[in-house]
Amino acid sequence: MTSIAGWLSPTRTIGLIAYAFAAICCGIAWARSSGTPHPSRLAAVLALLEAGLFLDMAFSVRWHLHDLIEAEAIRKNIYAQRVGPQLAALGLLSVAATAGMGLALQRLRGRPGTILAVCSALLSLSLWCAEVISLHATDRVLHHAVGKVMMVGLCWFACSTMTGMGILWDNRATRSRNGPGHRTGQRARRTRAGAEMRAVARNPRHN
């Protein structure tokens, strides 16, 4: 049985903190926008994604999936030929991640905080996929020790921090655009409309 100290390695600790931070930030952004006419569905989606990555970090889901794929390859006697499919999978992953970031830049133009959050979340998801694919050359880079922490842990931290800060940045910018001045203008328009309706009601000749 694995002890708590053995399970909670420095790298896993950083991952848990990083994904929890990102999930909480996205949850805060979603909660702040839920009372507005246009709640942020993107913040809710990112919160679910980061929460899922947090649970994966806690229960090592990606490594269980990797072990299942590896066991199936061994059972079918194709494990020795794994490098080709791994390279192809990494290539498709790179194309998909690049396309996703390009689409985010195009669709979210003028919202730098959201672009930062989405691109960072895509990088986090790509890291997860890369670990499942587990090409030896990739693993050697990601699992290189920097002090007591693996390189992949620093990548998790960077991506999650940018996701959390980016979504809060966008949320703050949106609230500023729809702040007191915006609400005052809406109230003024409603007041004028109400006054006009009362004036018409008092003066039948306008009917």
N, C-alpha and C positions, 0 to 999 in steps of 0.2 A: 504494500500500500504506500502510495506517494505521500510524503509529509507535506505540511503546509509550506515549510521553508523551501522544499525542493520544487513544489508546484509553483510558488510565487517567486519566480526568478526575476532578476532586474529587468530583463527584456519584457517579460509578460507584465510586470508591474507598470512599466511605461505604456504598454499597449492598452491596458485596462484604464489607466488614468486618461490617456489621450482620447480613446473612443467614448468614455463616459463624459469627458468635457465637451466633445463635439455634439453628442446626443443631447446633453443638457442645454447647450447654446441653441441648437435647432429647435428644441422643445420650447424654450423661452420665446424665440422668434415667432413660432407658430401660435403660442398662447397670446402674445401681444397682438397678433393680427386677427385672432379668431372673432373679436368683437367688431371688426371693421366690415364694410360692404364687400371687400375682396380679401378674404383670409388667404394666407400664404400656404397653398397646397405643397409647394416645393419645400418649404421648411418642414412640413409634416413628413414628406417622403424622405428627406435627408435625416430627420430624427429617427425614423424607423430603420434606415440603412445603418446609421451609426450605432444604434442600439443592437442591431443584428451582428455587427462586427464586434461589439463589446461581448456579446454572448459567445460568439465564435472564439474570441480570445480566452474567455473563461473556460470553455469546454473543448477547445482544440478541434472544432468541427472540421476545419480545413485539412488537418492532418489525418483525421479519421477517413475523410473522403479520399485523400491521397493514398492511404493504406488500402482502401477498398479497390481503387483503380490498379494499384500495383499488384495486389493479390490476384485480380482478374487477369492481368497481363501475364503473370507467372503461370497461372492455371492454363492459359491458352498458348504457352510457350512462345510468347512474342515480346517478353520483357527485354531481351537483348537488342531488339530492334526499336526501342522506345525513343531514341534520340530524334529520329525523323519526325514522328508525330508530335513530340514535344516542341521542336522548332516550329512546325506548322501552327501549333496551337498558340505559341508565343507571337508568331507573326500575325495571326488573326486577332489576337488580343491587342496588339499594338495598333492595328488598323482601326479596330472598334473604338479604342480609347481616343485615338487622334480624331476620328470622325465625331465622336461625342463632344470633344472639346471644341472642335470647329463649329458644330451646331450650336453649342452654348454661346460661343463668341458672336455668332450671327443672330440668334434669337434673343439674347439678353443684352444686346448693345445698349450702352448707357447705364448699365447696372453693374459696376465693377465688383461690388461686394458679392453679388449673386454669382457672377462669373468665377470669382475666386473660390467660392464655396463649392460650386458644381464641379469645376475642374479638379479641385483637391479631393472631392469625394470619388471622382472617377479614378484618380490615382490610387486612392485607398483600395478601391475595388479591384484595380489592376494588380496591386501588390498581393491581394488575397488569391487571385487567380494564378499569379506567377508561382506562389508557394504551393498551390495544389498541383500545378504542372510539374514543378520541381526539377527543372533542368539542372544538371550538376553545375554548370558554369554560372548560372543565375544564383543557385543556392550558395555557391562559394562567395559571391559578392554580398548577397543579402545577409548571410550569417557570419560575415567577418566581424570579429570582436573589436569594438572600440572601447577600450577600458573593460568594464564589466557588462556592457550592453552591446548587443548585435546591431549591425548597421540597419537592419530592417526595423528595429525598434525606434531608431531615430527618424526613419522615414514615416512610420506610423504617427509619431509625435508631430512632425512637420505638417503632414497632410491633415490630420485632425485639427490641429491648431488653426490652420488656414480655413478649413471648413467652418469651424465654429465662429471665428472672428469675422469671416466673410458674410455669413448669414446674419449676424448681429449688425454688421456695418450696413447691409442692405435694409434691414428692418428699421434701423435708426434713420436712414435717409428717407425711407418711405413715410415714417411718422413725421419727419420734418416737413416733407412736402404736403402732408395732410394734417399739419399741426394747427395751432390756434388761429392763424390767419385764414387757413382754408375753411375751418369750421365757422369762423366769424362771417366769412363771405357767404357760406351756405345759410346761416341764420338770417343774414341781411336780406338775401333773396327770398327766403320764406316769409319774412316780415313784410316785405313789399308786396308779395303775392297775396298775403292775407289782407293787407290794407286795401288793395284793389278790389278783392272780392267783397269786403264789407262796404266799400263805396258803391259798388254796383248794386248790392242788396238794398242800400238805403235810397238809391235813386232809380226808381222803376223805369224812367225814360231811357235808361241805357240798355234795357232788356229788349 
